[in-house]
Amino acid sequence: MRRLGSALRDAWALARPYWTSDERGKGLALLAAVVTLNLSLVGMTVLLSYWQRAFFNALQAKDAGTFWSLIFFGGEAEGTWFPGFCVIAAIYILIAVYSLYLRQALQIRWRRWLTERYMAQWLADRAYYRIALTDPGTDNPDQRIADDIRMFVDSTLILGLGLISSVVTLFSFVFVLWSLSGPLEVLGVSIPGYMVWVAILYSVLGTWMAHLIGRPLIRLNFLQQRVEADFRYALVRVRDNVEGVALHRGEADEQRALGARFRALMENWWAIMVATKRLTFYTAGFAQVATVFPIAVAAPGYFSGRITFGDLQQTGFAFSEVQGALSWFVTNYRELTEWRATVERLTGFTRAIEAARAAESGVTVAGGAEDAAVLEDVTLRLPDGRVLIEGAALRVARGEAVLLTGASGSGKSTLFRALAGIWPFGSGRARLPDGARALFLPQRPYLPLGTLRRAVCYPLDATGVPDAEVRGALEAVGLGRLMDRLDDEDAWDRRLSGGEQQRLAFARALLVRPDYLFLDEATASLDPAAEEAMYSLVKERLPGSAILSIAHRAAVARFHDRGVRVNGGRLEAVA
C-alpha cells in the first residue's frame, strides 16, 4: 500500500501543473464531457440489462409482437416501455464515438502542454548539459520527453476514466443484482442478496491472486523501457558517426556492442514473456470461469421457478458487470505496471532537472561595466574532484586577441566552458560586459537539424537574417558552392566534411558579429593556408571583437596580440 500511495503521489505531482495551469479551463471542460459520456455509457448498459430481461422473457413466452418491437423501434413489455435495440445501439455507438474523440482531444492537449513544459525546463539553465555530466543514471532524456510523456498522459486518462466507469458500474449493478438474487439459506442462516456477496468474494480473491502473480512485471517493464532506449541510442550513435566507424573499420566492434545491448533487451523481454504468460494463464482462466460462474450460481432459482429465463439472463449480465468492475485491477494489471514504471521514470527525470537547475554553477558568471572579459580567482575541477586549474586570472579587452596554449588535457577547453557558465565543478568569478554578445566555436561545430540557412545562422533566427548577408558570409569562408542549397534540409553534420563544418562556423561568426569570440581549436580540421585565411577574415571583418583562441599551430600566434599558457594548473604569460 505504501508503494501504491507513493506512486499515486508522484503521478499527481506530474499531473497537477497542467490541471492548475492557465489551460485548466479547456482541459476540465473536455474532461467533464468525457466523464459524462462515459457515465452515459454505463447508464446505457444498465438500460440494456433491463431490455435483455424483457427480450428473453418475450422469447420464452413466444410473444412475437413484443419480440420484434424490442428489436426495432421499441414497445411495451412487462408493463414498461422500452426503446428498440436499434435505437439503443445507435445511441450507444454515438456516445462511444464522441467519448473516444473528446478523450483523444484531451490527450493531445495535455501531452502538448507537458512536452513544452519539460522541453523548456530541460533546456533552461543548461540543465541538459549538467545532467549529462552529473547524473548519468538519468538515461535517454529524449525518450523521457518523446515517449514517457505520451505514455503517462494516455495511460492516466484511459486507466482513470476506466476506474471511474467501473466504480459507477459497480454501484449501478449492485442494486440490480441485489434485487434479482434474493436470499440464500446457508446452515439455517438467510443471506440477503447473496449474488452480490459472491461477486465481491470472487473479485477480491481474483485481484489478490493477480497482484501476487503479476508483481514482477512492475520492475521488468521499467527495465524494458531503459534497455529499449539504450539499444535505440546505440543505433543512432552509429548512424551519426558512420564515417568514423568506416575509417576505423569498426564494424565488428560495433556489431559486438550492438549485439550486447540487444541481448540485454531480449533477456529482459523473455523475462517479461514468462511473467506475462503466468499472469495471462490466470487472468484468462479467471475471465472464462466468470462467463459461466454466475449462471451456475443463479441456476437453482431458475430451475425452482423462482426466477424467469429473462431474470436469469439479467442476473448473469449484472453479475458480470459487478465482477468486472470489482476485477478492474485484475484486467488492467499489466497496464498498471507499465503506467507505474512510466511514472517512476518521469519522476526521476523531473528530480534530475530540478537538481541540475538548483545546483551551483561553479564559476559565477556576471555582467560588468568594464569592456573586457575577466576571470578572477578561478579554480576548475573534474567531476571526480581533481583540480585542473587553480587560482586563474585573465583579462581580454575588446579588440584584443589572446592565444591560449597548453598540453592536451590541461584544462584549456574547460576554461572556455567556465566562461560560458556551463561548467559546474569549480569556483571563482567570470565577468562579461552587460549586453555583450559572446560566441563559442568549438572544434566540432554544432549544426542543428533543418535547412542549411538555419545551420549557418544558428543561434540567430534565420528568418530575420537577410539572404544577401547569408550568401556573403558563405562566399567569404569559401563555401560559395553551397549558396544555392540554403533552403535544402539535410543532415549537414554528415554531409559536410570536418573542414567545411569549421568554415561554416566562421560564417556564423560573421553573421552574429559577437563582441567576444572564443575559438576552441576551431581551425583544427583546416590546412594551414585555410586556417590563416579564417583568422585573417575574422581580424578584418570583426575588428572590434575580443578573441580568445585555443590552437596548437605556431603560425596562428601572429594573429594574436599575446599568449597565455596553462602550465601545471596555472595560467602563465607567454613571452
Wavefront OBJ file of the C-alpha trace (Angstrom):
o trace
v 0.000 0.000 0.000
v 2.878 2.363 0.788
v 4.347 1.860 -2.676
v 0.944 2.404 -4.255
v 0.472 5.601 -2.261
v 3.910 6.812 -3.329
v 3.123 6.073 -6.984
v -0.164 7.976 -6.751
v 1.539 10.959 -5.095
v 4.209 11.003 -7.792
v 1.551 10.745 -10.502
v -0.387 13.649 -9.015
v 2.808 15.720 -8.782
v 3.321 15.120 -12.520
v -0.304 15.845 -13.427
v -1.065 18.785 -11.099
v 0.821 21.506 -13.056
v -1.447 21.083 -16.081
v -4.672 20.961 -14.098
v -3.717 24.154 -12.253
v -2.326 25.970 -15.301
v -3.935 28.621 -17.486
v -5.204 25.835 -19.736
v -7.125 24.087 -16.968
v -10.431 25.595 -18.130
v -10.442 23.881 -21.524
v -8.897 20.760 -20.023
v -11.533 20.479 -17.293
v -14.327 21.116 -19.818
v -13.055 18.300 -22.020
v -12.594 16.027 -19.005
v -16.124 16.761 -17.770
v -17.529 15.987 -21.217
v -15.607 12.716 -21.435
v -16.625 11.637 -17.922
v -20.264 12.495 -18.675
v -20.189 10.460 -21.872
v -18.534 7.528 -20.092
v -21.168 7.592 -17.372
v -23.825 7.765 -20.076
v -22.387 4.537 -21.470
v -22.809 2.965 -18.027
v -26.433 4.152 -17.998
v -26.971 2.662 -21.439
v -25.551 -0.627 -20.167
v -27.988 -0.630 -17.236
v -30.848 0.066 -19.647
v -29.628 -2.766 -21.876
v -29.729 -5.222 -18.938
v -33.436 -4.498 -18.367
v -34.064 -4.640 -22.101
v -32.422 -8.066 -22.225
v -34.648 -9.323 -19.416
v -37.795 -8.233 -21.275
v -36.408 -9.566 -24.566
v -35.599 -13.047 -23.241
v -38.895 -13.268 -21.358
v -40.694 -12.424 -24.609
v -38.644 -15.106 -26.317
v -39.508 -17.652 -23.613
v -43.208 -16.722 -23.845
v -43.064 -16.888 -27.667
v -44.511 -13.371 -27.796
v -43.576 -12.471 -31.389
v -45.086 -8.971 -31.302
v -43.124 -7.902 -28.259
v -40.033 -9.689 -29.587
v -39.946 -7.758 -32.868
v -40.877 -4.415 -31.319
v -37.964 -4.751 -28.870
v -35.585 -5.373 -31.779
v -36.613 -2.381 -33.916
v -38.243 0.781 -32.577
v -39.437 -0.233 -29.132
v -42.640 -1.162 -27.391
v -44.216 -2.067 -24.091
v -43.045 -5.174 -22.262
v -43.819 -6.299 -18.709
v -45.710 -3.052 -18.107
v -42.752 -0.831 -19.144
v -41.984 0.860 -22.421
v -38.519 0.019 -23.828
v -36.716 1.548 -26.791
v -35.827 -0.898 -29.543
v -32.397 -2.446 -29.808
v -31.699 -0.459 -32.980
v -32.334 2.776 -31.079
v -30.233 1.696 -28.080
v -27.377 0.576 -30.353
v -27.438 3.823 -32.373
v -27.302 6.000 -29.243
v -24.606 3.772 -27.695
v -22.417 3.994 -30.829
v -22.821 7.782 -30.997
v -21.822 8.214 -27.348
v -18.882 5.795 -27.697
v -17.516 7.604 -30.779
v -17.628 11.069 -29.227
v -16.296 9.769 -25.923
v -13.217 8.472 -27.744
v -12.881 11.605 -29.892
v -13.016 14.030 -26.974
v -10.702 11.863 -24.872
v -8.115 11.912 -27.668
v -8.512 15.690 -27.947
v -7.752 15.982 -24.219
v -4.796 13.604 -24.572
v -3.092 15.648 -27.283
v -3.714 18.970 -25.476
v -2.300 17.630 -22.201
v 0.636 15.977 -23.966
v 1.461 19.183 -25.873
v 1.447 21.215 -22.654
v 3.590 18.708 -20.737
v 6.046 18.288 -23.626
v 6.537 22.042 -23.995
v 6.983 22.376 -20.215
v 9.555 19.596 -19.983
v 11.483 20.841 -23.016
v 11.609 24.332 -21.517
v 12.797 23.049 -18.123
v 15.318 20.655 -19.653
v 16.838 23.377 -21.805
v 16.662 26.130 -19.147
v 19.797 26.948 -17.139
v 21.618 24.382 -19.282
v 20.095 21.562 -17.241
v 20.511 19.197 -20.209
v 24.288 19.719 -20.045
v 24.618 19.378 -16.291
v 22.521 16.208 -16.183
v 24.834 14.612 -18.752
v 27.832 15.454 -16.538
v 26.486 14.782 -13.066
v 23.632 12.291 -13.367
v 24.390 9.565 -15.929
v 21.722 7.397 -14.269
v 19.089 9.647 -15.839
v 19.436 7.987 -19.195
v 17.891 8.876 -22.540
v 16.166 12.208 -21.889
v 14.870 12.041 -25.467
v 12.811 9.004 -24.521
v 11.505 10.678 -21.367
v 10.183 13.621 -23.371
v 9.037 11.823 -26.524
v 7.714 8.500 -25.206
v 7.215 8.636 -21.450
v 5.115 11.802 -21.512
v 2.880 10.282 -24.191
v 2.528 7.034 -22.241
v 1.850 8.872 -18.974
v -0.904 11.047 -20.446
v -2.560 8.234 -22.406
v -2.419 5.676 -19.596
v -3.522 8.123 -16.899
v -6.620 9.133 -18.844
v -7.521 5.646 -20.043
v -6.987 3.997 -16.662
v -8.542 6.866 -14.703
v -11.678 7.014 -16.840
v -11.894 3.239 -16.754
v -11.712 3.270 -12.959
v -14.470 5.909 -12.712
v -16.685 3.902 -15.062
v -16.002 0.750 -13.057
v -16.972 2.421 -9.769
v -20.222 3.772 -11.234
v -20.912 0.412 -12.899
v -20.344 -1.327 -9.588
v -22.837 0.788 -7.683
v -25.364 0.717 -10.540
v -25.400 -3.043 -10.954
v -25.064 -3.909 -7.274
v -28.641 -2.730 -6.798
v -29.779 -4.678 -9.877
v -28.015 -7.838 -8.705
v -29.283 -7.412 -5.143
v -32.908 -7.191 -6.295
v -32.540 -10.227 -8.561
v -30.579 -12.634 -6.354
v -32.857 -12.792 -3.307
v -31.862 -14.596 -0.067
v -29.821 -17.785 0.283
v -30.200 -20.209 3.168
v -26.853 -21.477 4.474
v -26.875 -23.626 7.610
v -30.120 -22.042 8.652
v -28.842 -18.525 8.091
v -30.541 -16.371 5.463
v -28.078 -14.289 3.384
v -29.869 -11.488 1.504
v -28.595 -10.530 -1.948
v -26.240 -13.489 -1.902
v -25.092 -12.957 -5.522
v -23.626 -9.601 -4.540
v -21.515 -11.220 -1.814
v -20.442 -13.995 -4.169
v -19.332 -11.414 -6.755
v -17.369 -9.449 -4.134
v -15.640 -12.569 -2.796
v -14.849 -13.825 -6.314
v -13.357 -10.486 -7.361
v -11.345 -9.792 -4.190
v -9.716 -13.208 -4.320
v -9.066 -12.769 -8.028
v -7.459 -9.363 -7.538
v -5.211 -10.589 -4.737
v -4.006 -13.540 -6.779
v -3.393 -11.345 -9.856
v -1.231 -8.999 -7.785
v 0.857 -11.853 -6.400
v 1.372 -13.383 -9.845
v 1.939 -10.157 -11.801
v 4.061 -8.154 -9.328
v 7.404 -8.905 -11.103
v 6.098 -7.086 -14.186
v 6.481 -3.696 -12.453
v 10.276 -3.948 -12.341
v 10.566 -5.722 -15.695
v 8.523 -3.102 -17.558
v 10.660 -0.357 -16.039
v 13.832 -2.093 -17.208
v 12.423 -2.813 -20.660
v 11.951 0.862 -21.412
v 15.548 1.507 -20.388
v 17.141 -1.271 -22.467
v 14.960 -0.399 -25.470
v 16.133 3.207 -25.263
v 19.783 2.158 -24.790
v 19.651 -0.021 -27.905
v 17.978 2.723 -29.939
v 20.551 5.263 -28.746
v 23.426 2.969 -29.753
v 21.967 2.596 -33.250
v 21.628 6.386 -33.550
v 25.260 6.787 -32.444
v 26.416 4.531 -35.261
v 24.214 6.408 -37.728
v 25.625 9.763 -36.617
v 29.233 8.555 -36.783
v 29.213 6.452 -39.941
v 32.430 7.966 -41.275
v 34.376 7.374 -38.067
v 33.212 3.750 -37.922
v 34.069 3.220 -41.581
v 37.514 4.795 -41.293
v 38.389 2.615 -38.314
v 36.799 -0.455 -39.905
v 34.966 -0.798 -36.645
v 32.016 -2.801 -37.974
v 32.895 -5.905 -35.989
v 33.264 -3.989 -32.746
v 30.025 -2.080 -33.350
v 28.258 -5.349 -34.063
v 29.514 -6.789 -30.781
v 28.452 -3.690 -28.859
v 25.041 -3.517 -30.530
v 24.599 -7.248 -30.064
v 25.325 -6.951 -26.334
v 22.718 -4.215 -25.935
v 20.193 -6.179 -27.945
v 20.849 -9.308 -25.884
v 20.099 -7.308 -22.725
v 16.869 -6.204 -24.367
v 15.978 -9.776 -25.331
v 16.809 -11.221 -21.924
v 14.515 -8.748 -20.209
v 11.840 -9.355 -22.845
v 11.973 -13.086 -22.216
v 11.540 -12.417 -18.520
v 8.502 -10.252 -19.345
v 7.149 -13.032 -21.550
v 7.431 -15.594 -18.752
v 5.811 -13.258 -16.210
v 3.093 -12.294 -18.696
v 2.429 -15.948 -19.528
v 1.824 -16.709 -15.868
v -0.452 -13.694 -15.466
v -2.338 -14.462 -18.683
v -2.917 -18.071 -17.628
v -4.554 -16.724 -14.526
v -6.494 -13.773 -15.994
v -7.739 -15.776 -18.989
v -8.900 -18.574 -16.694
v -10.466 -16.037 -14.366
v -12.378 -14.449 -17.251
v -13.537 -17.789 -18.657
v -14.846 -19.010 -15.319
v -16.624 -15.680 -14.865
v -18.736 -16.262 -18.006
v -20.463 -19.373 -16.604
v -19.992 -18.954 -12.865
v -22.921 -16.523 -12.244
v -25.317 -18.629 -14.354
v -24.333 -21.735 -12.397
v -24.857 -19.934 -9.078
v -28.249 -18.493 -10.122
v -29.470 -21.628 -11.969
v -31.132 -23.275 -8.894
v -33.523 -20.318 -8.675
v -34.435 -20.718 -12.339
v -34.937 -24.498 -12.045
v -37.129 -23.992 -8.995
v -39.272 -21.481 -10.904
v -38.446 -18.593 -8.578
v -36.961 -16.538 -11.423
v -37.713 -16.378 -15.147
v -35.350 -17.005 -18.050
v -35.072 -13.228 -18.515
v -34.257 -12.831 -14.812
v -31.552 -15.498 -15.202
v -30.022 -13.659 -18.161
v -30.141 -10.323 -16.363
v -28.628 -11.904 -13.259
v -25.727 -13.255 -15.313
v -25.321 -9.876 -17.025
v -25.433 -7.933 -13.740
v -23.034 -10.360 -12.044
v -20.570 -9.981 -14.939
v -20.753 -6.182 -14.687
v -20.272 -6.192 -10.901
v -17.494 -8.745 -11.104
v -15.870 -6.864 -13.988
v -15.973 -3.614 -12.038
v -14.523 -5.242 -8.933
v -11.917 -7.003 -11.075
v -10.766 -3.806 -12.787
v -7.393 -4.217 -11.100
v -7.034 -7.756 -12.481
v -7.940 -6.907 -16.058
v -5.707 -3.814 -16.114
v -2.786 -5.186 -14.118
v -0.230 -5.114 -16.927
v -1.290 -1.634 -17.993
v -0.977 -0.511 -14.363
v 2.563 -1.894 -14.092
v 3.564 -0.078 -17.289
v 1.929 3.127 -16.037
v 3.742 2.881 -12.705
v 7.081 2.336 -14.458
v 6.405 5.408 -16.612
v 5.586 7.490 -13.518
v 8.859 6.409 -11.885
v 10.912 7.321 -14.963
v 9.268 10.734 -15.362
v 9.571 11.436 -11.640
v 13.287 10.609 -11.741
v 13.732 12.821 -14.796
v 11.885 15.680 -13.086
v 14.080 15.423 -9.990
v 17.228 15.331 -12.140
v 16.170 18.522 -13.931
v 15.346 20.262 -10.648
v 18.662 19.191 -9.118
v 20.601 20.341 -12.175
v 18.899 23.744 -12.227
v 19.332 24.224 -8.477
v 22.996 23.215 -8.438
v 25.718 25.778 -8.045
v 27.156 26.956 -11.330
v 30.707 26.559 -10.148
v 32.235 29.665 -11.646
v 29.936 32.637 -11.149
v 29.266 34.434 -14.445
v 28.055 38.011 -14.125
v 27.910 41.257 -16.064
v 30.092 44.260 -15.539
v 30.788 47.773 -16.663
v 34.352 47.044 -17.760
v 34.674 46.490 -21.525
v 36.556 43.219 -21.152
v 36.123 39.508 -20.419
v 37.606 38.856 -16.987
v 38.429 35.749 -14.957
v 39.068 36.221 -11.236
v 40.477 33.552 -8.912
v 39.041 30.699 -10.996
v 39.574 27.112 -9.884
v 38.335 24.313 -12.121
v 37.862 20.691 -11.135
v 36.906 17.460 -12.861
v 33.713 15.624 -11.795
v 35.859 13.337 -9.617
v 37.232 16.351 -7.706
v 40.711 16.574 -9.268
v 41.933 20.133 -9.817
v 42.633 21.186 -13.397
v 43.346 24.879 -12.979
v 43.769 26.777 -9.726
v 43.614 30.495 -8.982
v 43.408 31.543 -12.626
v 43.136 35.229 -13.561
v 42.782 36.558 -17.089
v 41.607 39.740 -18.836
v 40.748 40.018 -22.544
v 39.776 43.522 -23.668
v 37.562 44.462 -26.621
v 39.594 44.364 -29.823
v 42.329 42.231 -28.236
v 43.322 38.758 -29.440
v 44.782 36.294 -26.924
v 46.140 32.822 -27.703
v 45.675 30.140 -25.016
v 48.076 27.180 -25.214
v 48.973 24.177 -23.092
v 49.246 20.423 -23.123
v 46.265 18.274 -24.039
v 44.063 17.714 -21.006
v 45.470 20.697 -19.137
v 42.044 22.369 -18.906
v 42.001 24.853 -21.795
v 38.589 23.782 -23.142
v 37.210 23.524 -19.612
v 38.250 27.147 -19.075
v 36.082 28.071 -22.071
v 33.173 26.138 -20.587
v 33.587 28.066 -17.353
v 33.479 31.354 -19.272
v 30.268 30.156 -20.906
v 28.809 29.402 -17.476
v 28.192 25.727 -18.152
v 30.959 24.006 -16.150
v 29.557 23.168 -12.685
v 32.751 21.986 -10.989
v 34.837 24.789 -9.606
v 34.780 28.249 -8.092
v 35.657 31.814 -8.892
v 34.153 34.583 -10.981
v 33.842 35.384 -14.668
v 32.570 38.706 -15.975
v 31.407 39.852 -19.384
v 30.176 43.397 -20.070
v 26.436 43.881 -19.713
v 24.677 43.219 -23.014
v 27.792 41.800 -24.658
v 27.359 39.087 -27.272
v 29.631 36.065 -26.924
v 30.049 33.257 -29.439
v 31.884 29.978 -28.823
v 33.195 27.986 -31.806
v 34.319 24.503 -30.675
v 36.437 22.088 -32.660
v 33.309 20.276 -33.790
v 30.642 22.889 -34.513
v 27.046 22.164 -33.707
v 24.857 22.035 -36.814
v 21.153 21.852 -35.924
v 18.589 19.850 -37.851
v 16.843 21.612 -40.713
v 17.962 23.804 -43.576
v 21.482 24.939 -44.341
v 20.303 28.505 -43.733
v 19.386 27.602 -40.142
v 22.772 25.897 -39.630
v 24.664 28.975 -40.816
v 22.617 31.492 -38.822
v 22.425 29.495 -35.578
v 21.691 30.651 -32.879
v 20.084 33.610 -34.698
v 16.570 33.328 -36.060
v 17.299 32.503 -39.707
v 14.122 34.210 -40.894
v 15.434 37.542 -39.622
v 18.785 37.401 -41.447
v 18.807 38.912 -44.964
v 19.545 36.440 -47.720
v 22.354 38.597 -49.084
v 24.176 38.518 -45.734
v 23.975 34.718 -45.501
v 25.266 34.315 -49.039
v 28.021 36.851 -48.431
v 29.189 35.012 -45.294
v 29.315 31.680 -47.126
v 31.241 33.227 -50.001
v 33.723 34.804 -47.596
v 34.613 31.468 -45.948
v 34.946 29.570 -49.212
v 31.581 27.821 -49.223
v 30.077 29.700 -52.147
v 29.173 26.430 -53.844
v 26.525 25.867 -51.172
v 24.677 29.136 -51.705
v 22.040 27.505 -53.905
v 21.278 24.944 -51.180
v 20.396 27.340 -48.382
v 16.829 26.063 -48.107
v 17.664 22.371 -48.524
v 17.056 20.204 -45.484
v 19.792 17.642 -44.905
v 21.937 16.026 -42.215
v 24.545 18.752 -42.662
v 26.782 17.438 -39.889
v 27.243 14.313 -42.039
v 27.005 15.946 -45.457
v 29.849 18.394 -44.831
v 33.438 17.450 -44.071
v 35.075 18.474 -40.811
v 36.865 21.354 -42.535
v 33.668 22.533 -44.245
v 31.839 22.473 -40.919
v 34.536 24.666 -39.376
v 34.336 27.090 -42.328
v 30.570 27.252 -41.798
v 31.150 28.085 -38.113
v 33.259 31.078 -39.161
v 30.459 32.182 -41.491
v 28.197 32.013 -38.432
v 30.616 34.313 -36.562
v 30.423 36.861 -39.409
v 26.622 36.906 -39.115
v 26.406 37.018 -35.319
v 29.188 39.654 -35.065
v 29.980 38.817 -31.420
v 31.689 41.207 -29.051
v 33.663 38.241 -27.676
v 34.671 35.333 -29.878
v 36.035 32.150 -28.293
v 37.762 29.729 -30.676
v 38.448 26.247 -29.258
v 40.650 24.634 -31.920
v 38.093 25.964 -34.362
v 40.511 25.510 -37.300
v 41.952 22.107 -36.360
v 40.439 20.401 -39.443
v 41.702 23.037 -41.886
v 45.010 23.084 -43.690
v 47.495 25.807 -42.653
v 46.589 28.091 -45.554
v 42.846 27.838 -44.858
v 43.483 28.324 -41.131
v 45.351 31.548 -41.787
v 42.614 32.667 -44.157
v 39.950 32.201 -41.458
v 41.933 34.152 -38.858
v 42.638 36.912 -41.362
v 38.945 37.057 -42.191
v 37.945 37.400 -38.538
v 40.527 40.107 -37.882
v 39.353 42.019 -40.959
v 35.571 41.640 -40.574
v 35.355 41.772 -36.759
v 37.977 44.361 -35.784
v 36.210 45.343 -32.556
v 35.720 41.785 -31.284
v 37.801 40.312 -28.499
v 39.238 36.944 -29.486
v 40.405 34.189 -27.161
v 41.779 31.211 -29.086
v 42.949 27.703 -28.325
v 45.247 26.445 -31.065
v 48.349 24.302 -31.440
v 49.921 25.528 -34.681
v 52.659 28.065 -34.098
v 51.665 30.061 -37.191
v 48.428 31.101 -35.521
v 50.339 33.155 -32.942
v 50.884 36.046 -35.356
v 47.166 36.729 -35.427
v 47.160 37.350 -31.675
v 48.411 40.180 -29.551
v 49.713 37.999 -26.739
v 49.776 34.444 -25.437
v 48.807 32.677 -22.220
v 49.834 29.124 -21.356
v 48.259 26.611 -18.970
v 51.159 25.030 -17.128
v 50.872 22.877 -14.020
v 47.346 24.101 -13.283
v 48.360 27.782 -13.529
v 47.988 30.453 -16.183
v 51.298 31.935 -17.324
v 52.012 34.749 -19.727
v 53.958 33.720 -22.826
v 56.873 35.966 -23.561
l 1 2 3 4 5 6 7 8 9 10 11 12 13 14 15 16 17 18 19 20 21 22 23 24 25 26 27 28 29 30 31 32 33 34 35 36 37 38 39 40 41 42 43 44 45 46 47 48 49 50 51 52 53 54 55 56 57 58 59 60 61 62 63 64 65 66 67 68 69 70 71 72 73 74 75 76 77 78 79 80 81 82 83 84 85 86 87 88 89 90 91 92 93 94 95 96 97 98 99 100 101 102 103 104 105 106 107 108 109 110 111 112 113 114 115 116 117 118 119 120 121 122 123 124 125 126 127 128 129 130 131 132 133 134 135 136 137 138 139 140 141 142 143 144 145 146 147 148 149 150 151 152 153 154 155 156 157 158 159 160 161 162 163 164 165 166 167 168 169 170 171 172 173 174 175 176 177 178 179 180 181 182 183 184 185 186 187 188 189 190 191 192 193 194 195 196 197 198 199 200 201 202 203 204 205 206 207 208 209 210 211 212 213 214 215 216 217 218 219 220 221 222 223 224 225 226 227 228 229 230 231 232 233 234 235 236 237 238 239 240 241 242 243 244 245 246 247 248 249 250 251 252 253 254 255 256 257 258 259 260 261 262 263 264 265 266 267 268 269 270 271 272 273 274 275 276 277 278 279 280 281 282 283 284 285 286 287 288 289 290 291 292 293 294 295 296 297 298 299 300 301 302 303 304 305 306 307 308 309 310 311 312 313 314 315 316 317 318 319 320 321 322 323 324 325 326 327 328 329 330 331 332 333 334 335 336 337 338 339 340 341 342 343 344 345 346 347 348 349 350 351 352 353 354 355 356 357 358 359 360 361 362 363 364 365 366 367 368 369 370 371 372 373 374 375 376 377 378 379 380 381 382 383 384 385 386 387 388 389 390 391 392 393 394 395 396 397 398 399 400 401 402 403 404 405 406 407 408 409 410 411 412 413 414 415 416 417 418 419 420 421 422 423 424 425 426 427 428 429 430 431 432 433 434 435 436 437 438 439 440 441 442 443 444 445 446 447 448 449 450 451 452 453 454 455 456 457 458 459 460 461 462 463 464 465 466 467 468 469 470 471 472 473 474 475 476 477 478 479 480 481 482 483 484 485 486 487 488 489 490 491 492 493 494 495 496 497 498 499 500 501 502 503 504 505 506 507 508 509 510 511 512 513 514 515 516 517 518 519 520 521 522 523 524 525 526 527 528 529 530 531 532 533 534 535 536 537 538 539 540 541 542 543 544 545 546 547 548 549 550 551 552 553 554 555 556 557 558 559 560 561 562 563 564 565 566 567 568 569 570 571 572 573 574 575
